[in-house]
């Protein structure tokens, strides 16, 4: 829990001035794009690392209307 709080507070201390600088010098819309894009990119990266570590793969089957996307274990060849 303390690590979570440290990252949360540290992220605000670094991210706030950075986003203010982007909003002032570039564009407020660019600052909003960065503030949404960085966490989304981090989430995708963490998901990919965890999926690789757990030997998981994403299976897409558009014919299955109820569950078109599912996570499955990768079969060792």
TIDRENTI-913975 format. One line per field, with one value per residue (C-alpha): residue number from 1; x, y negated, z. Coordinates in pm, 1 decimal, decimal comma, m for minus. Example, Ala and Ser with C-alpha at 12.3 -4.5 7.8 and 13.67 -1.06 7.14 Angstrom:
num <- (1	2)
xx <- (1230,0	1367,0)
yy <- (450,0	106,0)
zz <- (780,0	714,0)
REM end
This chain:
num <- (1	2	3	4	5	6	7	8	9	10	11	12	13	14	15	16	17	18	19	20	21	22	23	24	25	26	27	28	29	30	31	32	33	34	35	36	37	38	39	40	41	42	43	44	45	46	47	48	49	50	51	52	53	54	55	56	57	58	59	60	61	62	63	64	65	66	67	68	69	70	71	72	73	74	75	76	77)
xx <- (0,0	283,2	436,1	100,4	69,7	430,6	372,5	41,2	183,2	506,8	310,3	109,3	419,7	588,9	287,1	111,8	385,3	461,0	98,5	81,8	386,6	236,7	m93,5	81,2	330,9	155,8	m219,7	m465,8	m601,1	m252,0	m218,7	m546,8	m432,7	m107,8	m287,9	m513,0	m262,6	18,6	m193,8	m354,6	m12,2	110,2	m195,7	m142,0	226,9	158,4	m112,6	123,9	402,1	166,6	12,0	353,8	466,0	149,6	163,4	m171,7	m302,1	m602,3	m835,3	m1085,9	m1380,3	m1628,6	m1872,4	m1925,8	m2170,7	m2177,8	m1801,2	m1613,0	m1291,7	m1145,9	m817,4	m668,1	m351,6	m92,9	m36,9	328,0	443,1)
yy <- (0,0	m238,8	m177,0	m255,9	m583,5	m675,5	m622,9	m808,8	m1112,8	m1106,5	m1085,6	m1391,8	m1584,4	m1511,8	m1495,4	m1813,6	m2060,1	m1865,3	m1880,0	m2248,5	m2317,1	m2123,5	m2308,0	m2645,1	m2594,9	m2352,9	m2326,9	m2232,1	m1959,3	m1811,6	m1810,8	m1620,5	m1376,5	m1314,5	m1281,3	m1010,5	m847,5	m782,7	m574,5	m388,3	m305,7	m195,2	31,1	193,8	246,7	404,3	626,1	745,0	823,0	1012,2	1203,8	1307,0	1410,6	1615,7	1772,7	1621,5	1521,0	1325,8	1524,4	1340,2	1526,0	1291,3	1576,7	1628,7	1347,0	1395,2	1408,9	1276,4	1214,4	1451,8	1513,2	1861,2	2038,2	2073,8	2437,7	2544,7	2682,8)
zz <- (0,0	78,5	m265,8	m426,6	m233,4	m314,0	m687,2	m674,7	m497,6	m697,9	m1021,5	m927,4	m829,8	m1162,7	m1392,2	m1281,0	m1375,0	m1693,5	m1808,2	m1713,7	m1927,4	m2221,2	m2185,2	m2172,6	m2453,7	m2688,7	m2650,3	m2373,9	m2600,8	m2632,5	m2253,6	m2221,4	m2487,9	m2298,2	m1964,6	m2111,2	m2344,0	m2098,0	m1854,0	m2145,0	m2289,9	m1946,8	m1903,4	m2244,0	m2167,6	m1828,0	m1979,0	m2252,7	m2003,5	m1772,2	m2062,2	m2187,9	m1840,9	m1787,4	m2136,4	m2227,4	m2565,4	m2685,0	m2912,0	m3130,6	m3283,5	m3451,1	m3520,1	m3147,2	m3071,4	m2693,0	m2632,7	m2937,0	m2740,2	m2484,1	m2306,3	m2340,8	m2228,8	m2498,1	m2592,6	m2580,9	m2912,5)
REM end
